[in-house]
């Protein structure tokens, strides 16, 4: 049977795509918490949950600037939450 075949997706590329989508989903969680629950009540536990979601999104490659814009926080606040490193991908590219 003559026809074109599409190559199977490479496992590494698929893993990176899944990781990026996980990061975006976690960013959505942080944004939702910031704009609804945390914005109204300012509870420490919910703020901590938001911060964990921000850290997890950042660890999966979402840039700190995108997180700051989505959650409507100052970039310096997001950098403080995420730590000194700008992102996992930036560390890997810096190592060469």
Secondary structure as GFF3:
##gff-version 3
##sequence-region A 1 96
A	DSSP	alpha_helix	11	35	.	.	.	ID=ss1
A	DSSP	alpha_helix	37	41	.	.	.	ID=ss2
A	DSSP	alpha_helix	44	59	.	.	.	ID=ss3
A	DSSP	alpha_helix	64	71	.	.	.	ID=ss4
A	DSSP	alpha_helix	75	82	.	.	.	ID=ss5
A	DSSP	alpha_helix	88	95	.	.	.	ID=ss6
###
